[in-house]
Amino acid sequence: MRLWLVCSDTVEIWHHPDLAFDRAEQGCGFGAGGRVGEAELADRLRGVTIPGIGFLIDLERTGPDEAALLREAEDIFRLAVIAGAKGVQVLTGPVLVGAVQAFAAGGRSGLYEGVLRHPSGIPDEAVLRDVPTGKGVLALRDWTEAVKSTGYAGWWSCEQFCRRQQQDDSNAVAHDLHALMSDLIRGSAQ
């Protein structure tokens, strides 16, 4: 029997009286919460809408790392089925600047390269991931309207990577992100 971790700290936000999120994306790792079997986990999550579970990382793994990727994929997709999630977040790995510099010079650094050897831009993760949601170069309103114009009516996920926001009052940050998402998706802050 497989055991799944229940992240009790995440479950609490679903019932937080000051936050008006419609749903929560569940991300789990080892930590507080305890381990339960599949049936108990399904029972605990009954009535909780979980549109997405995060996350399967470094999707581009091949060779000796491919077997671990497939095991992790099987586990997270099984968890998604148990939780009734509608999707699983899948990510490529972050690339360090040293790997990019070696690549640009025609060499290899020995660092993780992700999709660097495939056609792609050259990201500087330390810079790109330290921008508050809605304050970057992407015109979020235009992007959101473009997505909505396709007829998309599914769930939306707001994920922030800004170190300042991660250190600020989490209730205030959640309130601000909810207001931003409501404005972008519904057309007015709620």
C-alpha positions as CSV (number, residue, x, y, z in Angstrom):
1,M,0.0,0.0,0.0
2,R,1.3,3.4,-0.9
3,L,1.4,6.2,1.7
4,W,0.8,9.8,0.7
5,L,1.7,12.9,2.6
6,V,-1.1,15.2,3.7
7,C,0.1,18.8,3.9
8,S,-2.0,20.1,6.7
9,D,-0.6,23.6,6.4
10,T,-1.9,23.9,2.9
11,V,-5.3,22.5,3.7
12,E,-5.8,25.3,6.3
13,I,-5.8,28.0,3.6
14,W,-8.8,26.3,2.0
15,H,-10.9,27.3,5.0
16,H,-9.2,30.6,5.9
17,P,-12.0,33.1,6.5
18,D,-10.1,36.1,5.2
19,L,-9.2,34.7,1.9
20,A,-11.8,34.2,-0.9
21,F,-10.0,31.8,-3.2
22,D,-12.3,29.4,-5.0
23,R,-9.9,26.5,-5.0
24,A,-6.4,25.5,-4.0
25,E,-3.6,24.0,-6.0
26,Q,-2.1,21.2,-3.8
27,G,1.7,20.9,-3.7
28,C,3.1,18.3,-1.4
29,G,6.5,17.4,-0.2
30,F,7.9,15.7,2.9
31,G,7.2,17.8,6.0
32,A,4.4,18.3,8.6
33,G,1.1,16.6,8.1
34,G,1.7,12.8,8.5
35,R,1.3,9.9,6.1
36,V,-1.9,8.2,5.2
37,G,-3.1,5.5,2.9
38,E,-4.9,6.1,-0.4
39,A,-8.4,5.5,0.9
40,E,-7.8,7.8,3.9
41,L,-6.4,10.5,1.7
42,A,-9.3,10.3,-0.7
43,D,-11.7,10.6,2.3
44,R,-9.8,13.6,3.7
45,L,-10.0,15.4,0.4
46,R,-13.7,14.6,-0.2
47,G,-15.5,17.8,-0.9
48,V,-12.3,19.8,-1.5
49,T,-11.9,21.0,-5.1
50,I,-8.3,20.6,-6.2
51,P,-7.9,21.7,-9.8
52,G,-4.2,21.1,-10.0
53,I,-1.4,19.3,-8.2
54,G,2.2,20.5,-8.4
55,F,4.7,19.5,-9.6
56,L,6.7,17.1,-11.7
57,I,10.1,18.8,-12.2
58,D,12.9,18.5,-14.9
59,L,10.6,17.0,-17.5
60,E,13.4,16.8,-20.0
61,R,15.4,14.1,-18.0
62,T,16.7,11.3,-20.2
63,G,19.3,8.6,-20.0
64,P,20.0,7.3,-16.4
65,D,17.6,10.0,-15.0
66,E,14.6,8.9,-17.1
67,A,13.7,6.0,-14.8
68,A,13.4,8.3,-11.8
69,L,11.3,10.8,-13.9
70,L,8.9,8.0,-14.8
71,R,8.6,6.8,-11.2
72,E,7.9,10.4,-10.0
73,A,5.4,10.9,-12.9
74,E,3.5,7.7,-11.9
75,D,3.4,8.8,-8.3
76,I,2.1,12.3,-8.9
77,F,-0.4,11.3,-11.5
78,R,-1.7,8.6,-9.1
79,L,-2.0,11.3,-6.4
80,A,-3.9,13.5,-8.8
81,V,-6.4,10.7,-9.5
82,I,-6.9,10.1,-5.8
83,A,-7.4,13.8,-5.1
84,G,-9.6,14.3,-8.1
85,A,-7.3,17.0,-9.5
86,K,-7.9,18.2,-13.0
87,G,-4.2,18.7,-13.8
88,V,-0.6,18.2,-12.8
89,Q,2.0,21.0,-13.1
90,V,5.0,19.9,-15.2
91,L,8.2,21.9,-15.2
92,T,11.5,22.0,-17.0
93,G,14.4,22.6,-14.8
94,P,16.0,25.9,-14.1
95,V,19.3,26.6,-15.8
96,L,22.2,28.3,-14.0
97,V,24.0,31.3,-15.6
98,G,27.3,29.3,-15.5
99,A,25.7,26.7,-17.8
100,V,24.5,29.4,-20.2
101,Q,27.9,31.0,-20.3
102,A,29.7,27.8,-21.1
103,F,27.1,27.0,-23.7
104,A,27.5,30.4,-25.3
105,A,31.3,29.8,-25.4
106,G,30.7,26.5,-27.2
107,G,31.5,24.3,-24.2
108,R,29.9,22.4,-21.3
109,S,30.0,23.4,-17.7
110,G,28.9,20.1,-16.1
111,L,25.9,22.0,-14.6
112,Y,22.3,21.2,-15.3
113,E,21.4,22.4,-18.8
114,G,17.7,21.7,-19.0
115,V,16.5,22.5,-22.5
116,L,19.5,24.8,-23.2
117,R,20.7,22.6,-26.1
118,H,17.3,22.9,-27.7
119,P,16.2,26.1,-29.4
120,S,15.4,28.5,-26.5
121,G,16.1,31.8,-24.9
122,I,18.7,32.3,-22.3
123,P,17.0,32.9,-18.9
124,D,18.7,34.4,-15.8
125,E,16.6,32.7,-13.2
126,A,17.8,34.9,-10.3
127,V,16.4,38.0,-12.2
128,L,13.3,36.5,-13.8
129,R,12.1,34.9,-10.6
130,D,12.4,38.0,-8.4
131,V,9.6,40.1,-10.0
132,P,6.3,40.5,-8.2
133,T,3.3,39.0,-10.1
134,G,1.8,41.7,-12.4
135,K,4.9,43.9,-12.3
136,G,7.0,42.3,-15.0
137,V,7.2,42.9,-18.7
138,L,4.3,40.6,-19.7
139,A,1.1,42.5,-20.3
140,L,-1.0,40.2,-18.1
141,R,-4.3,41.8,-19.0
142,D,-3.6,41.3,-22.8
143,W,-2.3,37.7,-22.1
144,T,-5.4,36.8,-20.0
145,E,-7.8,38.2,-22.6
146,A,-6.0,36.3,-25.3
147,V,-6.4,33.1,-23.3
148,K,-10.0,33.8,-22.6
149,S,-10.7,34.6,-26.3
150,T,-9.9,30.9,-27.1
151,G,-12.9,29.9,-25.1
152,Y,-10.9,28.6,-22.2
153,A,-13.1,28.4,-19.1
154,G,-11.0,26.3,-16.8
155,W,-9.1,27.0,-13.6
156,W,-6.3,29.7,-13.3
157,S,-3.3,29.4,-11.1
158,C,-1.2,32.3,-9.8
159,E,2.2,31.3,-8.7
160,Q,4.7,33.9,-7.4
161,F,8.5,33.5,-7.2
162,C,9.3,37.0,-5.9
163,R,11.6,36.7,-2.9
164,R,10.2,39.9,-1.4
165,Q,6.6,38.6,-1.6
166,Q,7.7,35.2,-0.2
167,Q,9.0,37.1,2.9
168,D,6.1,39.5,3.3
169,D,2.9,38.9,5.2
170,S,1.4,35.8,3.5
171,N,-2.2,36.9,4.1
172,A,-1.6,40.3,2.6
173,V,0.2,38.8,-0.4
174,A,-2.6,36.3,-0.9
175,H,-5.2,39.1,-0.7
176,D,-3.3,41.1,-3.3
177,L,-2.8,38.2,-5.6
178,H,-6.5,37.3,-5.3
179,A,-7.5,40.9,-6.2
180,L,-5.1,40.9,-9.2
181,M,-6.4,37.5,-10.4
182,S,-10.1,38.6,-9.9
183,D,-9.4,41.8,-11.9
184,L,-7.7,40.0,-14.7
185,I,-10.1,37.0,-15.0
186,R,-13.5,38.5,-14.0
187,G,-12.7,42.1,-15.1
188,S,-13.0,43.7,-11.7
189,A,-11.4,43.3,-8.3
190,Q,-13.6,41.5,-5.8
